[in-house]
């Protein structure tokens, strides 16, 4: 069975903007080595950060989101899960993983997500950790 992965917004941005290890991690999904799952809330945050922090135009942002949707399964979350009390914005990442049946959450969030290690059996790892499995 292929791993099912939720990429945190920071990994999506790093991979789509700068490349490197986060890009290589996204390539695993593009090449069907892993199954990628996301939700509209993650894509909305991704889009907002592209436009506000990286001055991407709305059309360029739409284009990049379209690229992500080529290799991500979109799931619907209810925003009811409350598990990251230190940063409620991260709840959407956890809920997306639970709803999507993920085996892994890939993140660079050293402050809130990585210290959890796992959530209900879903491993929370860095991009380099996921790549090491391949």
C-alpha positions in Angstrom: 0.0 0.0 0.0 1.3 3.5 -0.9 1.6 6.0 1.9 -1.1 8.6 2.0 0.4 12.0 2.7 -0.9 15.5 3.7 1.7 18.2 3.0 1.6 21.2 5.3 1.4 24.6 3.7 5.0 25.3 4.5 6.1 22.3 2.5 3.8 23.2 -0.4 5.2 26.7 -0.5 8.9 25.6 -0.2 8.4 22.8 -2.8 6.5 24.9 -5.3 8.6 28.1 -4.9 12.2 27.1 -3.9 12.5 23.4 -4.8 15.0 21.2 -2.9 13.9 18.5 -0.5 10.3 19.8 -0.2 10.0 19.7 -4.0 11.5 16.2 -4.1 8.9 15.2 -1.5 6.1 16.6 -3.7 7.6 14.7 -6.6 6.8 11.5 -4.8 3.1 12.3 -5.2 3.5 13.4 -8.8 5.2 10.1 -9.6 2.5 8.1 -7.7 4.9 6.8 -5.1 2.7 8.3 -2.4 -0.9 9.5 -2.5 -1.3 13.2 -1.7 -4.4 14.5 0.1 -5.4 18.1 0.7 -8.4 20.2 1.5 -9.7 23.6 0.4 -8.6 25.1 3.8 -5.0 24.2 3.1 -5.2 25.4 -0.5 -6.7 28.7 0.7 -3.9 29.3 3.2 -1.4 28.3 0.5 -3.0 30.8 -1.9 -3.1 33.6 0.6 0.6 33.2 1.5 1.6 33.1 -2.1 -0.1 36.4 -2.8 0.7 38.2 0.4 4.2 37.0 1.2 5.5 36.2 -2.3 3.5 38.8 -4.3 2.2 36.2 -6.7 -0.6 37.4 -8.9 -4.1 35.8 -8.6 -3.7 34.2 -11.9 -0.2 32.7 -11.1 -1.6 31.5 -7.7 -4.5 29.8 -9.5 -2.1 28.2 -11.9 0.1 26.8 -9.1 -3.0 25.5 -7.2 -4.1 23.8 -10.4 -0.7 22.1 -10.6 -1.2 20.8 -7.0 -4.6 19.5 -7.8 -3.2 17.5 -10.6 -1.7 15.2 -8.0 -3.7 15.7 -4.8 -7.0 14.2 -3.8 -9.3 16.9 -2.4 -11.2 15.9 0.8 -13.8 17.9 2.7 -13.2 18.7 6.4 -15.7 20.1 8.9 -13.2 22.2 10.9 -14.5 20.5 14.1 -11.3 18.8 15.1 -9.5 20.8 17.8 -6.1 19.1 18.5 -3.3 21.7 18.3 -4.1 24.1 21.2 -0.9 26.0 20.7 -1.8 26.9 17.1 -5.4 26.2 16.1 -4.5 27.0 12.4 -2.8 23.6 12.4 -6.0 21.8 13.2 -6.9 21.8 9.5 -3.7 19.8 8.7 -4.6 17.2 11.3 -8.2 17.0 10.3 -7.4 16.7 6.6 -5.0 13.8 7.5 -7.7 12.1 9.6 -10.5 12.5 7.0 -8.1 11.5 4.1 -6.9 8.4 5.9 -3.3 9.7 5.8 -0.4 7.7 7.0 1.9 10.8 7.2 1.8 14.5 7.6 4.8 16.2 6.1 5.7 19.5 7.7 8.5 21.9 8.6 6.6 23.2 11.7 9.1 22.6 14.4 7.1 24.5 17.0 3.7 22.8 16.9 3.3 19.8 14.6 6.7 18.0 14.6 6.8 17.8 18.4 3.6 15.8 18.4 5.4 13.0 16.5 2.1 11.4 15.5 -1.7 11.8 15.9 -4.0 8.8 16.0 -1.3 6.7 14.3 -0.6 9.3 11.6 3.2 10.0 11.6 4.2 13.7 11.6 7.6 14.0 9.8 9.9 16.4 8.0 10.2 16.2 4.2 13.6 14.6 4.5 12.2 11.9 6.8 9.6 10.9 4.1 12.2 11.0 1.4 14.4 8.7 3.4 11.7 6.0 3.2 12.2 6.0 -0.6 
